Amino acid sequence: DAAYRSPMREYLIKRGHDIDLNSLVSKYFGVEGDIFKGISFSADGIGEVNLKREKNKLLIDIIPPKKIIGDGTIIRKWNEFLFEATGKDTKERKKEFGKI
């Protein structure tokens, strides 16, 4: 049976927001790699994560775990990562998805 996949999401990186995404992924998830080639890793409470940067976008593909373990701290950690990676808070990111 095929694993459920959430649709790939594109997060626009705020203009002028220049951050080293490789070191950010390492800081939050302890994973090394090249964000421009794509980084794949497993994160507790999130699942299999594939990240890639293309120009001013962060592409994220997630395969959720069969069984969710943990508490709300993983959501807070994920939102903090997305804020640092894109320069946009949850409200700004949600507003963008409303336009797509």
Secondary structure, DSSP 8 states (H G I E B T S, - for coil): --------EEEE--TT----HHHHHHHHH-----TTT-EEEEETTTEEEEEEEETTEEEEEEE--SS--S-THHHHHHHHHHHHHHS--HHHHHHHHHH-
